[in-house]
Amino acid sequence: VWTPSPSAAPGTPFALTLEVLDYAGNLSAVALSVSLLEVTPWESGSLLTGPFAGSLALPAGDYSLNASLVTLDALLLLEGARVTYTGLSSGLDLEVTGEMRLQCGAQLDLSGRGLPAVAAGLPGAAPLGIAPALPPNAGGSHGGAGSIDPANSAQGGVVGDPYDSPTEPTLPGASGASVTQTSGAGGGALRLTVDQLVLGGRILARGGDAPFGAGAGGSVALHADRLSGGGEIDVSGGDTPPAFTGALSDGAGGGGRAALWIGSVLDFDPEAQVRVAGGTSYFWRSGLTLGRYAGAGTLFVHQPGSTHGRLALRNGLGVDGSARVGPVTVLPPLGSGGILTASIEGGDLRVTADAPLGARWWGGWMVLTDAAGTTLGAFQVAEVDALGSVLLRGAATAAAAATYHGEYRFDQIELGDGAGLDATDPVRVAQLVLAGEVALGSLAPVDTLIVRSGATVIPVADGLWRLSATTSMTVEAGAVIDASGAGYSGGVPDPATSGCSSSFPSQTGMAPPGVAGSAPPAGGSHGGSGMDFFGPTIAGEVFDSVYFPFLGGGGGGMRCKLSTADGAGGGAVWIETPQLVLDGRVDVHGERADNTTGAGAGGTVHLVVGSLSGSGFIDAEGGSSINQFGDLFCSQTYPAGGGRVAIYADDLIGFDPPSQASVEGGRDSCALSPGRQAAPGTLFLHDTNAVPAALGELIVARGPEFILRADTVLPRLGSGLTANLQVDTADPTSLWIEPADGAERFALGVVGMWVRTASGDYRVIDQSADRRRLLLAGAAGQIVAGESYSGLYRLDRLTLRGGVTVEFRDQAEIGVVDDEGGLSQVIFLP
């Protein structure tokens, strides 16, 4: 540290020679030419009100800054200098035309300086037009959602909606809501423009802590030509520490938003040094800390060479090293609508829509369409004004636009450490990287999808989970795409009823609408039937297409409330990509069952790929049944049927589906009675490059060690007379038919089969929700009303293994039947 003489004028250059010792003790000299900054002698405790000019250097101490607009040539916070923002909740605009330096231990703090805390019983504060948090005890939201206990949610508590732009955030964090105490305030908003930022200290915009209803993290939007240093930017949500030992706390704040637009970076890792995590709700019990976490906010980074920039979401790790799994982060909905005015401004276009467009549109993309429905192009939003109109960069050629819809675009999205992502608008991204324990919705197709080793990826919601990559998808060894237990739920008992008395209301397992679920206490069905102790007599219907499956597994029936598992079926995963490298796992296993509960059936894995390679595994097995009380209670174990796997591939490169995919039925664990196994599901293989066109191979297999085994029954189309013929409006070559018998219903799962009539065979390409109507490809003008029809399965090959029994209840044309081991059989009951 060098102190100039009092007569030295600001801006006067002077020379310094530094003597430097390296790690080996060698002495060297470094000559520097330095200009003296203008230093104002602020003292600790000063209130910085402005106006500001020139350069500002602050020594160690505490300072308050209440000016909302600050412009400086240079800013230096020495070690131990702590500047707390106390200005308006709209935030701080700070512009430094030269260097801004925060030394180690220095900090610029906007924590809790966003939207204000509210009194007990009031809704949280949120930006205009944004749904706020509602008591009891809900955390504030911003980039990520706040947390809430389900019991408080049942009483009307609601976390607020996410808001603000992920790429150019401008808004502060929202406050939480508590029913008994003052909530936590949101984090402040910092908009920082600087030539060079040397960050050795911390920039903070955390949400405010509170025992109930903490505030959401704020925002930091940084525009810097150069960024360096080992410091930290933190826009995490507020925590809810308990008021006293043993007390419950709830309603942590969601993470905020950080966006870094930087020219060059030296020794600064944005993903490691910028924190956007949701807060933690703590409950102290016997010295242990149990946590519930709020949702992660967003980190956006744009550097030279970026086209759209990258988005990263991480919620961090808990004290035990596990991922801090919070609510899924939902990108703010951009939506769609009509355009009122479109005026050209140079090469840009200013658009006013039929509803004001908020700050969330900053950096988003607007797809414009003319009155005839022709797409005019997609253009990035460069500006959002106070009236809600947007300026679209380079969109002057699209002045004839009549409608719009929004979408997000990124070069890369990376999810890790307990984060999740979903969106209602299309999200177009070149590379999606998944690491750690993360949740993912069905986004628009990405270019490249990588699931890192050690990652566990789960679906955001139940139903069909689509993962699409236009170039390639890689699931590394040790990674799992996990939709196990994400299908139809098991029977749900009355929570007020316990035990196995005769008054206990048994619950049928869930299944698709119109499909009979498994009665208590049988395991669930899907591709194969579940079992009760004596067989599949009370198991639910099999369902879903052998050729084109898309449904989750059926839930198990629950006889009485002694189980710790609910017997949910496996979920449904559809993967589409030109190149799939599967070294990890895709798991849609049905949930296992303890005593008195039927296990869940296996789900669906449907692959549409160019090439399939790797040493990984696909698990669509039914859940097994394990009795807690030992072999004396063998009659209380109820395994579930296997699921369905369909693989459409041009090339199998070292991937062997029969040995690397399993659709076996679940097993029981009883040693005192013959081993029982529920029915296996189906594995369908189709070579999309085969000449002539392949019909595909169906494989039904199980382990041979089980004595009592259920049969695999394929969905039935049946026979009858056609009626109510209707040409399809979208494809005039296809025809809808329905049976003349008004009581007839087709099984759910006949898509991909054929309908045989006197005029020919026609493939079923769709089925109505009420299961009364079928759409037949190429049948328009060929079939007449009153013509007889019957269902038909067509296969190049049927492979049977392990002594299975496969039952066709329609006609079947099969090129080759291969009974490996000679113990299987095929039954035709058309």
C-alpha positions, 0 to 999 in steps of 0.5 A, a space after each residue: 500500500 502506497 500513500 501519496 503526498 498530500 500535494 499529489 494531484 488526481 490523475 498525476 502519473 507516478 512510478 512504482 517498482 514492486 519487488 516480488 518473490 516467487 515460490 522458489 524465493 527468487 527475487 524479481 522487480 516489476 515496474 508499473 506506471 500508475 495514475 493516482 485516483 481521486 479519493 474522497 475521505 469517506 468514513 465507516 458509517 457514511 451515507 452515500 447520497 451522491 451526486 457522484 463524479 470521477 472515481 470513488 475509493 472506500 476503505 474498510 468499513 460499513 457504508 449505505 448507498 441510497 442513490 438509485 443511479 450512479 455513474 463513475 470513472 472508477 470504483 474501488 472497494 478495499 478489503 473490508 469495505 461493505 456497501 449496503 444499498 438502501 435506495 428504491 426497490 426498483 434497484 440500482 443502476 451503476 455505470 463505471 466507465 473504467 475499472 471497478 474493483 472489489 478486494 477480498 472481503 469487500 461487498 456490494 449488498 442488495 440483499 433484502 432490498 427488493 420488494 418489501 416484506 409484508 405483515 402477517 396474513 397479507 399477500 406477498 409483494 410482487 411486480 405489477 401483474 404478477 401473482 404474489 405469494 399467498 399465506 400461509 407460509 409461502 416463499 417468494 418467487 422470481 427466477 425459481 419458485 418459492 417452497 411451501 409445505 403441502 399442508 399449507 398449500 391445502 389451506 390456501 397457501 400459494 407461491 407466486 409466479 416466476 417472472 422477469 427475463 432470464 437473459 436481461 433481468 431488471 426486476 427485484 425479488 418478490 417477498 414471501 407471505 406468512 400467516 403469523 409473522 412478517 415475511 422476508 423481503 425480496 433481493 434487490 436489482 443491480 444493473 451494472 455496466 463496467 469496462 473492467 470488473 475485478 471481483 475479489 469480494 462479493 456482489 449480493 442480491 439475496 432474498 431476505 430470511 424469515 422464519 416463515 415466507 422468505 423473500 426470493 433472490 433479486 437480479 444482477 445484470 452485468 455488462 462488462 468488457 472484462 471480468 476477473 477475480 475469485 469472488 462471488 455473485 449471489 442472488 439466492 433465495 432467502 432461508 427460513 431459519 427456525 425462531 428457536 431450537 426444535 421449531 418448524 420453519 417453512 416457505 423458503 424463497 426462490 432463486 433470483 436471476 443473474 445475467 453476465 454479458 462479458 467480453 473476456 474472462 480471466 480466472 472467473 468461472 460463472 457456473 461456480 462463482 455465481 449462485 442462483 439457488 433456492 433458499 432452505 427451510 430448516 427444522 431442527 430435530 435432535 441436532 439434525 437439520 432437515 430441509 425443504 428447498 425452494 426452486 433454483 433461479 437462472 444464470 445466463 452467460 453471453 461471451 464472444 462467440 456466443 450466438 444466443 448464450 448459455 443458461 445454467 441452473 443449479 440448486 447446490 448440494 445439502 450438508 449431506 452431499 445430496 442434491 437440494 431438490 426444489 420445485 421445477 424452474 419454469 421459464 416465464 410464459 411468453 405466450 401468443 396473440 395478435 399484433 395491433 401495430 407494427 412500425 419500422 424503426 430503421 432496420 428494426 420493428 416496434 410491435 404493440 400487441 393486443 396485450 402489454 408485453 412485460 419485462 420477461 420478453 427482454 432477450 426472448 424471441 418473437 415469431 411473427 406470422 402474417 394474416 394468411 398464416 405464413 411465418 415471416 421470421 423469428 426476431 429477438 426482442 432488443 427493448 421493452 418499453 414502459 407501455 409494453 411494446 417491444 423493439 424487434 432487432 432486424 425485423 423491418 421486413 416483417 411489418 405485415 405481421 398479424 400474430 406472434 408467439 414467443 420462444 426461448 433460444 440458447 446455445 446451451 442449457 445446463 441443469 445440475 444439483 437439484 434443479 429442474 426446467 420446464 416451459 410452456 413456450 418452445 425452448 430451442 437449444 443447441 446443447 442440453 447438458 444434464 448433470 446431478 439429480 435434475 428434473 426436465 419437461 418435454 422441451 422442444 427438440 434440442 440439437 445435442 442432449 448429453 446426460 452426464 455420468 452420475 446424473 439422474 434425470 426425472 420427468 417434470 410431470 406424469 404422462 408421455 415424456 418426450 426427449 428429442 435431439 436433432 443431432 445426437 443424444 448420449 447417456 453416459 455410463 452411470 447416468 439414468 433417465 428415470 421415470 420409474 413409478 411415474 405412471 398410473 398411481 396405485 390404489 390410494 387409501 383413505 388417510 383416516 383409515 388404517 389397518 386391515 379390518 373388514 371396514 377398510 375401503 380397498 382401492 383399485 389401481 389407476 389405469 387409462 380412462 375406460 380401462 379396468 384397473 387392477 382390483 385389490 390386491 392384484 399388481 398392475 397391468 400394462 403390456 402384461 397382466 399383474 397377479 394376485 396370489 392365485 393368478 391374474 384373475 382380478 388384475 386389470 386389463 392389458 393396454 397400449 399398442 404393441 407397435 407404438 406404445 406411449 402410456 405409463 404402467 397401471 397401478 396396483 390395487 391396495 387391499 389395506 393400509 399396511 404398505 409403505 409403497 403405493 404401487 405406481 406404474 412406470 412412466 412413458 419415455 419417448 426418445 427421438 434422435 438420429 444417434 443414441 449412445 446409451 451407456 447408462 440406463 432408461 428406467 420405467 420400472 413399476 414401483 415395487 410393493 410391500 405387503 397388502 399392496 399390488 405393485 405397479 406395472 412396467 412403463 413404456 420406452 419408445 425409441 425412434 433412432 437412426 443408430 443405437 449403440 452403447 452398453 446400457 440397459 432399458 428397464 420396463 419390468 413390472 414391480 416385484 412384491 416383497 413381504 415385510 412380515 416373512 414367508 408366513 404371509 406369502 399370500 400378501 404379495 402381488 407382483 405387476 405385469 411388464 411394460 412395453 418397449 418399441 425400438 425403431 432403428 436404422 442401425 444397431 451398433 453393438 446394442 443387443 435389445 433382447 439382452 439389453 432391454 427387459 419387459 419381464 413381469 414382477 416377482 414375488 419373494 415367497 420361499 414357502 410357495 412356488 415362485 410366481 411371476 406376473 406376465 411379461 410385457 412386449 419388446 418390439 423391434 423394427 428395422 426402418 431401413 429393411 427392404 422390403 419394408 419390415 413388419 418388425 419382430 415381437 419378443 416376449 421373454 422371462 426368466 425360466 425359474 418361476 413356476 406359476 406364471 401369467 400369460 401375455 395377452 395382446 390387445 384385441 381389436 375384434 370383428 364386426 361390421 363397419 358403420 359411420 364412415 368418415 374421411 379424415 379432414 387432415 388426410 383425405 386418403 384415410 378413413 374413420 370407421 366404427 363398429 355397427 354394434 353400438 356397445 362395441 369398444 376396441 381395446 386401448 392399444 390397437 394402433 399399429 394393427 391392421 383391419 382386414 376387410 373384403 377390400 383389403 388390409 388397412 393399418 390402424 393409425 389412430 384411435 378415438 378417445 372413446 375407443 369407438 372409432 379407428 382411423 385406417 390408412 389408405 382406406 378412403 373410397 375402399 371400404 363401404 358401410 356394412 362391410 365386415 372387418 376383423 383385427 389382424 397382427 402382422 409380424 416378420 418374427 415372433 421370438 419366445 423365451 423362458 416358457 412364456 405363453 402369448 395369447 392372440 385374440 385376433 388373427 395373426 400373420 407371422 413369418 417365423 415363430 422362434 421358441 427358444 428352449 421349446 417351452 413356450 406356446 402361442 394361443 390363438 383365440 380370435 
